[in-house]
Amino acid sequence: MKTSKTLWYSLLFVALVLFLLGLNSGQYLYNFLAIIISFIVYKYGYSDLFREYDEKQRAKRETYEKIYHALREGKKKEENK
């Protein structure tokens, strides 16, 4: 897992360097390569890089949905009285 994250972070760093090199030199080839590398990282490396963050966000979202539904049910019961 650690080596996988290191690989994806290093590819992102290479994409960043290529992007900045393309901006400074005016060569569109560097920017094109940076975009391709970024899409590869997004498609194949996203789950390795952001798994913990996505799990935390999913847990928060489920908690908020439970609270929202509980409040809605309580409000409906008050209106029916």
PyMOL Python script that loads the backbone (N, CA, C, O; Angstrom):
from pymol import cmd

cmd.read_pdbstr("""\
ATOM      1  N   MET A   1       0.833  -1.193   0.000  1.00  0.00           N
ATOM      2  CA  MET A   1       0.000   0.000   0.000  1.00  0.00           C
ATOM      3  C   MET A   1       0.875   1.252   0.000  1.00  0.00           C
ATOM      4  O   MET A   1       0.611   2.192  -0.750  1.00  0.00           O
ATOM      5  N   LYS A   2       1.906   1.270   0.831  1.00  0.00           N
ATOM      6  CA  LYS A   2       2.789   2.433   0.902  1.00  0.00           C
ATOM      7  C   LYS A   2       3.487   2.661  -0.431  1.00  0.00           C
ATOM      8  O   LYS A   2       3.614   3.798  -0.885  1.00  0.00           O
ATOM      9  N   THR A   3       3.943   1.572  -1.060  1.00  0.00           N
ATOM     10  CA  THR A   3       4.639   1.736  -2.339  1.00  0.00           C
ATOM     11  C   THR A   3       3.677   2.201  -3.429  1.00  0.00           C
ATOM     12  O   THR A   3       4.059   2.950  -4.328  1.00  0.00           O
ATOM     13  N   SER A   4       2.438   1.753  -3.340  1.00  0.00           N
ATOM     14  CA  SER A   4       1.449   2.170  -4.323  1.00  0.00           C
ATOM     15  C   SER A   4       1.175   3.671  -4.202  1.00  0.00           C
ATOM     16  O   SER A   4       1.108   4.379  -5.207  1.00  0.00           O
ATOM     17  N   LYS A   5       1.018   4.148  -2.968  1.00  0.00           N
ATOM     18  CA  LYS A   5       0.803   5.583  -2.771  1.00  0.00           C
ATOM     19  C   LYS A   5       2.009   6.380  -3.244  1.00  0.00           C
ATOM     20  O   LYS A   5       1.865   7.439  -3.854  1.00  0.00           O
ATOM     21  N   THR A   6       3.187   5.866  -2.961  1.00  0.00           N
ATOM     22  CA  THR A   6       4.405   6.551  -3.381  1.00  0.00           C
ATOM     23  C   THR A   6       4.463   6.651  -4.898  1.00  0.00           C
ATOM     24  O   THR A   6       4.846   7.687  -5.442  1.00  0.00           O
ATOM     25  N   LEU A   7       4.085   5.581  -5.576  1.00  0.00           N
ATOM     26  CA  LEU A   7       4.063   5.590  -7.037  1.00  0.00           C
ATOM     27  C   LEU A   7       3.119   6.666  -7.563  1.00  0.00           C
ATOM     28  O   LEU A   7       3.490   7.443  -8.442  1.00  0.00           O
ATOM     29  N   TRP A   8       1.902   6.712  -7.028  1.00  0.00           N
ATOM     30  CA  TRP A   8       0.921   7.672  -7.532  1.00  0.00           C
ATOM     31  C   TRP A   8       1.319   9.105  -7.205  1.00  0.00           C
ATOM     32  O   TRP A   8       1.132  10.006  -8.022  1.00  0.00           O
ATOM     33  N   TYR A   9       1.869   9.316  -6.011  1.00  0.00           N
ATOM     34  CA  TYR A   9       2.329  10.670  -5.661  1.00  0.00           C
ATOM     35  C   TYR A   9       3.503  11.098  -6.538  1.00  0.00           C
ATOM     36  O   TYR A   9       3.596  12.259  -6.936  1.00  0.00           O
ATOM     37  N   SER A  10       4.389  10.165  -6.834  1.00  0.00           N
ATOM     38  CA  SER A  10       5.524  10.522  -7.693  1.00  0.00           C
ATOM     39  C   SER A  10       5.049  10.834  -9.116  1.00  0.00           C
ATOM     40  O   SER A  10       5.580  11.739  -9.760  1.00  0.00           O
ATOM     41  N   LEU A  11       4.057  10.092  -9.606  1.00  0.00           N
ATOM     42  CA  LEU A  11       3.500  10.406 -10.925  1.00  0.00           C
ATOM     43  C   LEU A  11       2.817  11.777 -10.933  1.00  0.00           C
ATOM     44  O   LEU A  11       2.918  12.522 -11.907  1.00  0.00           O
ATOM     45  N   LEU A  12       2.128  12.097  -9.846  1.00  0.00           N
ATOM     46  CA  LEU A  12       1.524  13.429  -9.759  1.00  0.00           C
ATOM     47  C   LEU A  12       2.585  14.516  -9.734  1.00  0.00           C
ATOM     48  O   LEU A  12       2.404  15.577 -10.332  1.00  0.00           O
ATOM     49  N   PHE A  13       3.692  14.260  -9.046  1.00  0.00           N
ATOM     50  CA  PHE A  13       4.781  15.231  -9.013  1.00  0.00           C
ATOM     51  C   PHE A  13       5.378  15.414 -10.407  1.00  0.00           C
ATOM     52  O   PHE A  13       5.680  16.535 -10.814  1.00  0.00           O
ATOM     53  N   VAL A  14       5.547  14.311 -11.138  1.00  0.00           N
ATOM     54  CA  VAL A  14       6.068  14.399 -12.507  1.00  0.00           C
ATOM     55  C   VAL A  14       5.107  15.209 -13.376  1.00  0.00           C
ATOM     56  O   VAL A  14       5.537  16.032 -14.183  1.00  0.00           O
ATOM     57  N   ALA A  15       3.805  14.973 -13.208  1.00  0.00           N
ATOM     58  CA  ALA A  15       2.813  15.730 -13.977  1.00  0.00           C
ATOM     59  C   ALA A  15       2.887  17.217 -13.636  1.00  0.00           C
ATOM     60  O   ALA A  15       2.776  18.067 -14.520  1.00  0.00           O
ATOM     61  N   LEU A  16       3.074  17.525 -12.366  1.00  0.00           N
ATOM     62  CA  LEU A  16       3.198  18.925 -11.958  1.00  0.00           C
ATOM     63  C   LEU A  16       4.436  19.575 -12.570  1.00  0.00           C
ATOM     64  O   LEU A  16       4.375  20.702 -13.061  1.00  0.00           O
ATOM     65  N   VAL A  17       5.548  18.864 -12.537  1.00  0.00           N
ATOM     66  CA  VAL A  17       6.787  19.394 -13.118  1.00  0.00           C
ATOM     67  C   VAL A  17       6.618  19.610 -14.620  1.00  0.00           C
ATOM     68  O   VAL A  17       7.036  20.638 -15.153  1.00  0.00           O
ATOM     69  N   LEU A  18       6.006  18.644 -15.300  1.00  0.00           N
ATOM     70  CA  LEU A  18       5.780  18.797 -16.739  1.00  0.00           C
ATOM     71  C   LEU A  18       4.854  19.977 -17.038  1.00  0.00           C
ATOM     72  O   LEU A  18       5.072  20.724 -17.992  1.00  0.00           O
ATOM     73  N   PHE A  19       3.838  20.131 -16.222  1.00  0.00           N
ATOM     74  CA  PHE A  19       2.910  21.245 -16.421  1.00  0.00           C
ATOM     75  C   PHE A  19       3.619  22.587 -16.260  1.00  0.00           C
ATOM     76  O   PHE A  19       3.460  23.486 -17.086  1.00  0.00           O
ATOM     77  N   LEU A  20       4.403  22.714 -15.191  1.00  0.00           N
ATOM     78  CA  LEU A  20       5.128  23.970 -14.971  1.00  0.00           C
ATOM     79  C   LEU A  20       6.172  24.212 -16.055  1.00  0.00           C
ATOM     80  O   LEU A  20       6.384  25.347 -16.482  1.00  0.00           O
ATOM     81  N   LEU A  21       6.818  23.141 -16.494  1.00  0.00           N
ATOM     82  CA  LEU A  21       7.789  23.262 -17.579  1.00  0.00           C
ATOM     83  C   LEU A  21       7.101  23.726 -18.864  1.00  0.00           C
ATOM     84  O   LEU A  21       7.634  24.551 -19.607  1.00  0.00           O
ATOM     85  N   GLY A  22       5.917  23.183 -19.109  1.00  0.00           N
ATOM     86  CA  GLY A  22       5.158  23.598 -20.283  1.00  0.00           C
ATOM     87  C   GLY A  22       4.730  25.049 -20.214  1.00  0.00           C
ATOM     88  O   GLY A  22       4.735  25.749 -21.227  1.00  0.00           O
ATOM     89  N   LEU A  23       4.355  25.511 -19.018  1.00  0.00           N
ATOM     90  CA  LEU A  23       3.980  26.918 -18.873  1.00  0.00           C
ATOM     91  C   LEU A  23       5.169  27.841 -19.111  1.00  0.00           C
ATOM     92  O   LEU A  23       5.041  28.881 -19.757  1.00  0.00           O
ATOM     93  N   ASN A  24       6.318  27.453 -18.586  1.00  0.00           N
ATOM     94  CA  ASN A  24       7.496  28.313 -18.719  1.00  0.00           C
ATOM     95  C   ASN A  24       8.085  28.295 -20.122  1.00  0.00           C
ATOM     96  O   ASN A  24       8.562  29.320 -20.609  1.00  0.00           O
ATOM     97  N   SER A  25       8.055  27.140 -20.773  1.00  0.00           N
ATOM     98  CA  SER A  25       8.708  27.032 -22.075  1.00  0.00           C
ATOM     99  C   SER A  25       7.772  27.340 -23.240  1.00  0.00           C
ATOM    100  O   SER A  25       8.225  27.670 -24.336  1.00  0.00           O
ATOM    101  N   GLY A  26       6.474  27.233 -23.002  1.00  0.00           N
ATOM    102  CA  GLY A  26       5.531  27.473 -24.085  1.00  0.00           C
ATOM    103  C   GLY A  26       5.327  26.259 -24.977  1.00  0.00           C
ATOM    104  O   GLY A  26       4.640  26.353 -25.995  1.00  0.00           O
ATOM    105  N   GLN A  27       5.904  25.135 -24.619  1.00  0.00           N
ATOM    106  CA  GLN A  27       5.737  23.898 -25.386  1.00  0.00           C
ATOM    107  C   GLN A  27       4.469  23.175 -24.913  1.00  0.00           C
ATOM    108  O   GLN A  27       4.359  22.801 -23.746  1.00  0.00           O
ATOM    109  N   TYR A  28       3.535  22.989 -25.812  1.00  0.00           N
ATOM    110  CA  TYR A  28       2.274  22.356 -25.453  1.00  0.00           C
ATOM    111  C   TYR A  28       2.410  20.861 -25.225  1.00  0.00           C
ATOM    112  O   TYR A  28       1.541  20.254 -24.598  1.00  0.00           O
ATOM    113  N   LEU A  29       3.462  20.264 -25.711  1.00  0.00           N
ATOM    114  CA  LEU A  29       3.674  18.833 -25.525  1.00  0.00           C
ATOM    115  C   LEU A  29       3.803  18.488 -24.043  1.00  0.00           C
ATOM    116  O   LEU A  29       3.277  17.468 -23.597  1.00  0.00           O
ATOM    117  N   TYR A  30       4.493  19.321 -23.288  1.00  0.00           N
ATOM    118  CA  TYR A  30       4.648  19.074 -21.854  1.00  0.00           C
ATOM    119  C   TYR A  30       3.299  19.144 -21.135  1.00  0.00           C
ATOM    120  O   TYR A  30       3.007  18.327 -20.262  1.00  0.00           O
ATOM    121  N   ASN A  31       2.495  20.115 -21.509  1.00  0.00           N
ATOM    122  CA  ASN A  31       1.167  20.226 -20.900  1.00  0.00           C
ATOM    123  C   ASN A  31       0.296  19.030 -21.269  1.00  0.00           C
ATOM    124  O   ASN A  31      -0.444  18.516 -20.431  1.00  0.00           O
ATOM    125  N   PHE A  32       0.383  18.596 -22.500  1.00  0.00           N
ATOM    126  CA  PHE A  32      -0.383  17.438 -22.944  1.00  0.00           C
ATOM    127  C   PHE A  32       0.027  16.185 -22.167  1.00  0.00           C
ATOM    128  O   PHE A  32      -0.829  15.412 -21.736  1.00  0.00           O
ATOM    129  N   LEU A  33       1.333  15.985 -21.991  1.00  0.00           N
ATOM    130  CA  LEU A  33       1.811  14.840 -21.208  1.00  0.00           C
ATOM    131  C   LEU A  33       1.361  14.929 -19.751  1.00  0.00           C
ATOM    132  O   LEU A  33       1.007  13.917 -19.146  1.00  0.00           O
ATOM    133  N   ALA A  34       1.375  16.126 -19.195  1.00  0.00           N
ATOM    134  CA  ALA A  34       0.926  16.313 -17.813  1.00  0.00           C
ATOM    135  C   ALA A  34      -0.549  15.960 -17.670  1.00  0.00           C
ATOM    136  O   ALA A  34      -0.950  15.346 -16.681  1.00  0.00           O
ATOM    137  N   ILE A  35      -1.351  16.343 -18.646  1.00  0.00           N
ATOM    138  CA  ILE A  35      -2.781  16.029 -18.606  1.00  0.00           C
ATOM    139  C   ILE A  35      -3.001  14.526 -18.705  1.00  0.00           C
ATOM    140  O   ILE A  35      -3.830  13.971 -17.984  1.00  0.00           O
ATOM    141  N   ILE A  36      -2.271  13.872 -19.583  1.00  0.00           N
ATOM    142  CA  ILE A  36      -2.409  12.419 -19.731  1.00  0.00           C
ATOM    143  C   ILE A  36      -2.028  11.706 -18.437  1.00  0.00           C
ATOM    144  O   ILE A  36      -2.746  10.815 -17.983  1.00  0.00           O
ATOM    145  N   ILE A  37      -0.905  12.094 -17.845  1.00  0.00           N
ATOM    146  CA  ILE A  37      -0.472  11.465 -16.592  1.00  0.00           C
ATOM    147  C   ILE A  37      -1.496  11.722 -15.486  1.00  0.00           C
ATOM    148  O   ILE A  37      -1.783  10.830 -14.687  1.00  0.00           O
ATOM    149  N   SER A  38      -2.039  12.921 -15.437  1.00  0.00           N
ATOM    150  CA  SER A  38      -3.039  13.250 -14.417  1.00  0.00           C
ATOM    151  C   SER A  38      -4.294  12.404 -14.573  1.00  0.00           C
ATOM    152  O   SER A  38      -4.851  11.942 -13.577  1.00  0.00           O
ATOM    153  N   PHE A  39      -4.745  12.196 -15.793  1.00  0.00           N
ATOM    154  CA  PHE A  39      -5.917  11.354 -16.008  1.00  0.00           C
ATOM    155  C   PHE A  39      -5.644   9.901 -15.630  1.00  0.00           C
ATOM    156  O   PHE A  39      -6.520   9.224 -15.094  1.00  0.00           O
ATOM    157  N   ILE A  40      -4.445   9.424 -15.906  1.00  0.00           N
ATOM    158  CA  ILE A  40      -4.083   8.058 -15.515  1.00  0.00           C
ATOM    159  C   ILE A  40      -4.110   7.917 -13.997  1.00  0.00           C
ATOM    160  O   ILE A  40      -4.630   6.937 -13.464  1.00  0.00           O
ATOM    161  N   VAL A  41      -3.546   8.901 -13.311  1.00  0.00           N
ATOM    162  CA  VAL A  41      -3.553   8.862 -11.841  1.00  0.00           C
ATOM    163  C   VAL A  41      -4.978   8.936 -11.322  1.00  0.00           C
ATOM    164  O   VAL A  41      -5.327   8.226 -10.379  1.00  0.00           O
ATOM    165  N   TYR A  42      -5.798   9.775 -11.913  1.00  0.00           N
ATOM    166  CA  TYR A  42      -7.186   9.897 -11.472  1.00  0.00           C
ATOM    167  C   TYR A  42      -7.954   8.592 -11.678  1.00  0.00           C
ATOM    168  O   TYR A  42      -8.716   8.169 -10.809  1.00  0.00           O
ATOM    169  N   LYS A  43      -7.749   7.969 -12.817  1.00  0.00           N
ATOM    170  CA  LYS A  43      -8.508   6.760 -13.137  1.00  0.00           C
ATOM    171  C   LYS A  43      -8.054   5.554 -12.320  1.00  0.00           C
ATOM    172  O   LYS A  43      -8.892   4.802 -11.822  1.00  0.00           O
ATOM    173  N   TYR A  44      -6.754   5.356 -12.173  1.00  0.00           N
ATOM    174  CA  TYR A  44      -6.245   4.140 -11.550  1.00  0.00           C
ATOM    175  C   TYR A  44      -5.727   4.339 -10.125  1.00  0.00           C
ATOM    176  O   TYR A  44      -5.659   3.371  -9.368  1.00  0.00           O
ATOM    177  N   GLY A  45      -5.366   5.544  -9.744  1.00  0.00           N
ATOM    178  CA  GLY A  45      -4.753   5.745  -8.442  1.00  0.00           C
ATOM    179  C   GLY A  45      -5.624   6.431  -7.416  1.00  0.00           C
ATOM    180  O   GLY A  45      -5.232   6.560  -6.257  1.00  0.00           O
ATOM    181  N   TYR A  46      -6.796   6.873  -7.822  1.00  0.00           N
ATOM    182  CA  TYR A  46      -7.654   7.622  -6.905  1.00  0.00           C
ATOM    183  C   TYR A  46      -8.020   6.805  -5.675  1.00  0.00           C
ATOM    184  O   TYR A  46      -7.967   7.311  -4.555  1.00  0.00           O
ATOM    185  N   SER A  47      -8.388   5.552  -5.877  1.00  0.00           N
ATOM    186  CA  SER A  47      -8.812   4.728  -4.740  1.00  0.00           C
ATOM    187  C   SER A  47      -7.667   4.488  -3.763  1.00  0.00           C
ATOM    188  O   SER A  47      -7.899   4.415  -2.556  1.00  0.00           O
ATOM    189  N   ASP A  48      -6.447   4.364  -4.253  1.00  0.00           N
ATOM    190  CA  ASP A  48      -5.302   4.180  -3.358  1.00  0.00           C
ATOM    191  C   ASP A  48      -4.971   5.458  -2.598  1.00  0.00           C
ATOM    192  O   ASP A  48      -4.606   5.408  -1.423  1.00  0.00           O
ATOM    193  N   LEU A  49      -5.097   6.585  -3.255  1.00  0.00           N
ATOM    194  CA  LEU A  49      -4.700   7.845  -2.638  1.00  0.00           C
ATOM    195  C   LEU A  49      -5.737   8.378  -1.653  1.00  0.00           C
ATOM    196  O   LEU A  49      -5.375   8.937  -0.618  1.00  0.00           O
ATOM    197  N   PHE A  50      -7.013   8.210  -1.962  1.00  0.00           N
ATOM    198  CA  PHE A  50      -8.053   8.875  -1.181  1.00  0.00           C
ATOM    199  C   PHE A  50      -9.045   7.922  -0.527  1.00  0.00           C
ATOM    200  O   PHE A  50     -10.171   8.325  -0.232  1.00  0.00           O
ATOM    201  N   ARG A  51      -8.664   6.684  -0.294  1.00  0.00           N
ATOM    202  CA  ARG A  51      -9.571   5.699   0.300  1.00  0.00           C
ATOM    203  C   ARG A  51     -10.027   6.131   1.694  1.00  0.00           C
ATOM    204  O   ARG A  51     -11.223   6.107   1.982  1.00  0.00           O
ATOM    205  N   GLU A  52      -9.095   6.522   2.559  1.00  0.00           N
ATOM    206  CA  GLU A  52      -9.451   6.895   3.931  1.00  0.00           C
ATOM    207  C   GLU A  52     -10.371   8.116   3.949  1.00  0.00           C
ATOM    208  O   GLU A  52     -11.340   8.163   4.705  1.00  0.00           O
ATOM    209  N   TYR A  53     -10.061   9.082   3.124  1.00  0.00           N
ATOM    210  CA  TYR A  53     -10.881  10.295   3.062  1.00  0.00           C
ATOM    211  C   TYR A  53     -12.302   9.963   2.604  1.00  0.00           C
ATOM    212  O   TYR A  53     -13.269  10.456   3.185  1.00  0.00           O
ATOM    213  N   ASP A  54     -12.432   9.142   1.579  1.00  0.00           N
ATOM    214  CA  ASP A  54     -13.755   8.779   1.078  1.00  0.00           C
ATOM    215  C   ASP A  54     -14.557   8.015   2.124  1.00  0.00           C
ATOM    216  O   ASP A  54     -15.767   8.214   2.241  1.00  0.00           O
ATOM    217  N   GLU A  55     -13.896   7.141   2.889  1.00  0.00           N
ATOM    218  CA  GLU A  55     -14.600   6.394   3.935  1.00  0.00           C
ATOM    219  C   GLU A  55     -15.092   7.326   5.035  1.00  0.00           C
ATOM    220  O   GLU A  55     -16.208   7.162   5.529  1.00  0.00           O
ATOM    221  N   LYS A  56     -14.279   8.296   5.421  1.00  0.00           N
ATOM    222  CA  LYS A  56     -14.702   9.265   6.439  1.00  0.00           C
ATOM    223  C   LYS A  56     -15.880  10.086   5.939  1.00  0.00           C
ATOM    224  O   LYS A  56     -16.835  10.318   6.680  1.00  0.00           O
ATOM    225  N   GLN A  57     -15.818  10.524   4.699  1.00  0.00           N
ATOM    226  CA  GLN A  57     -16.907  11.322   4.132  1.00  0.00           C
ATOM    227  C   GLN A  57     -18.191  10.502   4.027  1.00  0.00           C
ATOM    228  O   GLN A  57     -19.278  11.017   4.286  1.00  0.00           O
ATOM    229  N   ARG A  58     -18.071   9.234   3.650  1.00  0.00           N
ATOM    230  CA  ARG A  58     -19.242   8.367   3.548  1.00  0.00           C
ATOM    231  C   ARG A  58     -19.885   8.185   4.921  1.00  0.00           C
ATOM    232  O   ARG A  58     -21.109   8.227   5.044  1.00  0.00           O
ATOM    233  N   ALA A  59     -19.063   7.982   5.958  1.00  0.00           N
ATOM    234  CA  ALA A  59     -19.591   7.820   7.309  1.00  0.00           C
ATOM    235  C   ALA A  59     -20.293   9.099   7.775  1.00  0.00           C
ATOM    236  O   ALA A  59     -21.360   9.025   8.385  1.00  0.00           O
ATOM    237  N   LYS A  60     -19.715  10.254   7.500  1.00  0.00           N
ATOM    238  CA  LYS A  60     -20.348  11.522   7.865  1.00  0.00           C
ATOM    239  C   LYS A  60     -21.676  11.690   7.142  1.00  0.00           C
ATOM    240  O   LYS A  60     -22.671  12.103   7.738  1.00  0.00           O
ATOM    241  N   ARG A  61     -21.685  11.367   5.859  1.00  0.00           N
ATOM    242  CA  ARG A  61     -22.903  11.511   5.063  1.00  0.00           C
ATOM    243  C   ARG A  61     -24.015  10.612   5.601  1.00  0.00           C
ATOM    244  O   ARG A  61     -25.170  11.030   5.678  1.00  0.00           O
ATOM    245  N   GLU A  62     -23.668   9.372   5.974  1.00  0.00           N
ATOM    246  CA  GLU A  62     -24.670   8.462   6.527  1.00  0.00           C
ATOM    247  C   GLU A  62     -25.209   8.981   7.851  1.00  0.00           C
ATOM    248  O   GLU A  62     -26.408   8.892   8.114  1.00  0.00           O
ATOM    249  N   THR A  63     -24.330   9.522   8.683  1.00  0.00           N
ATOM    250  CA  THR A  63     -24.764  10.082   9.962  1.00  0.00           C
ATOM    251  C   THR A  63     -25.704  11.256   9.742  1.00  0.00           C
ATOM    252  O   THR A  63     -26.744  11.346  10.395  1.00  0.00           O
ATOM    253  N   TYR A  64     -25.354  12.149   8.837  1.00  0.00           N
ATOM    254  CA  TYR A  64     -26.203  13.301   8.557  1.00  0.00           C
ATOM    255  C   TYR A  64     -27.555  12.876   7.991  1.00  0.00           C
ATOM    256  O   TYR A  64     -28.579  13.477   8.315  1.00  0.00           O
ATOM    257  N   GLU A  65     -27.563  11.852   7.156  1.00  0.00           N
ATOM    258  CA  GLU A  65     -28.827  11.374   6.600  1.00  0.00           C
ATOM    259  C   GLU A  65     -29.712  10.779   7.681  1.00  0.00           C
ATOM    260  O   GLU A  65     -30.926  10.987   7.668  1.00  0.00           O
ATOM    261  N   LYS A  66     -29.123  10.038   8.620  1.00  0.00           N
ATOM    262  CA  LYS A  66     -29.906   9.475   9.726  1.00  0.00           C
ATOM    263  C   LYS A  66     -30.511  10.582  10.573  1.00  0.00           C
ATOM    264  O   LYS A  66     -31.681  10.512  10.949  1.00  0.00           O
ATOM    265  N   ILE A  67     -29.718  11.602  10.875  1.00  0.00           N
ATOM    266  CA  ILE A  67     -30.219  12.723  11.673  1.00  0.00           C
ATOM    267  C   ILE A  67     -31.326  13.452  10.918  1.00  0.00           C
ATOM    268  O   ILE A  67     -32.347  13.810  11.506  1.00  0.00           O
ATOM    269  N   TYR A  68     -31.132  13.670   9.637  1.00  0.00           N
ATOM    270  CA  TYR A  68     -32.126  14.366   8.825  1.00  0.00           C
ATOM    271  C   TYR A  68     -33.445  13.601   8.799  1.00  0.00           C
ATOM    272  O   TYR A  68     -34.512  14.189   8.973  1.00  0.00           O
ATOM    273  N   HIS A  69     -33.371  12.284   8.579  1.00  0.00           N
ATOM    274  CA  HIS A  69     -34.597  11.480   8.531  1.00  0.00           C
ATOM    275  C   HIS A  69     -35.276  11.429   9.893  1.00  0.00           C
ATOM    276  O   HIS A  69     -36.504  11.448   9.972  1.00  0.00           O
ATOM    277  N   ALA A  70     -34.494  11.365  10.964  1.00  0.00           N
ATOM    278  CA  ALA A  70     -35.081  11.353  12.300  1.00  0.00           C
ATOM    279  C   ALA A  70     -35.790  12.676  12.586  1.00  0.00           C
ATOM    280  O   ALA A  70     -36.884  12.684  13.151  1.00  0.00           O
ATOM    281  N   LEU A  71     -35.181  13.781  12.203  1.00  0.00           N
ATOM    282  CA  LEU A  71     -35.822  15.081  12.405  1.00  0.00           C
ATOM    283  C   LEU A  71     -37.075  15.225  11.556  1.00  0.00           C
ATOM    284  O   LEU A  71     -38.066  15.805  11.999  1.00  0.00           O
ATOM    285  N   ARG A  72     -37.034  14.705  10.350  1.00  0.00           N
ATOM    286  CA  ARG A  72     -38.205  14.772   9.476  1.00  0.00           C
ATOM    287  C   ARG A  72     -39.361  13.967  10.039  1.00  0.00           C
ATOM    288  O   ARG A  72     -40.509  14.412  10.022  1.00  0.00           O
ATOM    289  N   GLU A  73     -39.050  12.777  10.538  1.00  0.00           N
ATOM    290  CA  GLU A  73     -40.096  11.932  11.120  1.00  0.00           C
ATOM    291  C   GLU A  73     -40.684  12.596  12.363  1.00  0.00           C
ATOM    292  O   GLU A  73     -41.894  12.536  12.581  1.00  0.00           O
ATOM    293  N   GLY A  74     -39.851  13.218  13.166  1.00  0.00           N
ATOM    294  CA  GLY A  74     -40.342  13.915  14.351  1.00  0.00           C
ATOM    295  C   GLY A  74     -41.232  15.086  13.986  1.00  0.00           C
ATOM    296  O   GLY A  74     -42.231  15.342  14.659  1.00  0.00           O
ATOM    297  N   LYS A  75     -40.885  15.790  12.940  1.00  0.00           N
ATOM    298  CA  LYS A  75     -41.681  16.928  12.501  1.00  0.00           C
ATOM    299  C   LYS A  75     -43.024  16.461  11.947  1.00  0.00           C
ATOM    300  O   LYS A  75     -44.043  17.118  12.160  1.00  0.00           O
ATOM    301  N   LYS A  76     -43.033  15.337  11.239  1.00  0.00           N
ATOM    302  CA  LYS A  76     -44.287  14.807  10.695  1.00  0.00           C
ATOM    303  C   LYS A  76     -45.219  14.381  11.817  1.00  0.00           C
ATOM    304  O   LYS A  76     -46.430  14.588  11.737  1.00  0.00           O
ATOM    305  N   LYS A  77     -44.653  13.781  12.871  1.00  0.00           N
ATOM    306  CA  LYS A  77     -45.484  13.343  14.000  1.00  0.00           C
ATOM    307  C   LYS A  77     -46.105  14.538  14.708  1.00  0.00           C
ATOM    308  O   LYS A  77     -47.256  14.472  15.140  1.00  0.00           O
ATOM    309  N   GLU A  78     -45.354  15.633  14.830  1.00  0.00           N
ATOM    310  CA  GLU A  78     -45.889  16.836  15.474  1.00  0.00           C
ATOM    311  C   GLU A  78     -47.007  17.448  14.644  1.00  0.00           C
ATOM    312  O   GLU A  78     -47.981  17.954  15.203  1.00  0.00           O
ATOM    313  N   GLU A  79     -46.888  17.414  13.336  1.00  0.00           N
ATOM    314  CA  GLU A  79     -47.908  17.998  12.464  1.00  0.00           C
ATOM    315  C   GLU A  79     -49.192  17.182  12.498  1.00  0.00           C
ATOM    316  O   GLU A  79     -50.276  17.743  12.331  1.00  0.00           O
ATOM    317  N   ASN A  80     -49.099  15.875  12.709  1.00  0.00           N
ATOM    318  CA  ASN A  80     -50.275  15.010  12.714  1.00  0.00           C
ATOM    319  C   ASN A  80     -51.057  15.110  14.018  1.00  0.00           C
ATOM    320  O   ASN A  80     -52.192  14.637  14.077  1.00  0.00           O
ATOM    321  N   LYS A  81     -50.504  15.699  15.045  1.00  0.00           N
ATOM    322  CA  LYS A  81     -51.206  15.784  16.338  1.00  0.00           C
ATOM    323  C   LYS A  81     -52.313  16.782  16.323  1.00  0.00           C
ATOM    324  O   LYS A  81     -52.992  16.966  17.333  1.00  0.00           O
TER     325      LYS A  81
END
""", "prot")
cmd.dss("prot")
cmd.show_as("cartoon", "prot")
cmd.util.cbc("prot")
cmd.orient("prot")
